[in-house]
């Protein structure tokens, strides 16, 4: 009888506690324009290093520290002939990290200022940022 009373009291106590929220991780996305690479870390642990394409001559990818402002799984450029920009993470005005079909140019400057990734890598990053939250994501362009 004592065990049943204890179990009932414990159950009642647990029901009154607020729900435990999942701790969100800090995502750091570092783009090195000189080496045309992206390093992705979560809570300080390096997870991915990917080749990217940043702005070609005449089209700068602005340096700085940013946070995602808007995300779209499917996006098309309103400026450049409706070019597909899958898994776009907009971080500063018209500038975004996104997938590209022009994967042969990854590893060297080729974009109009955006940061291009392979479609598979862009999907992984998009899912990670969506899971952990834009407010927990920092994008550093060097």
Secondary structure by P-SEA (a helix, b strand, c coil): caaaaaaaaaaaaaaaccccccbbbbbbbbbcccccbbbbbccccccccccccccccccccccccccccccccbbbbcccccccccbbbbcccccccccccccccccccccccbbbccaaaaaaaaaaaaaaccccbbbbcc
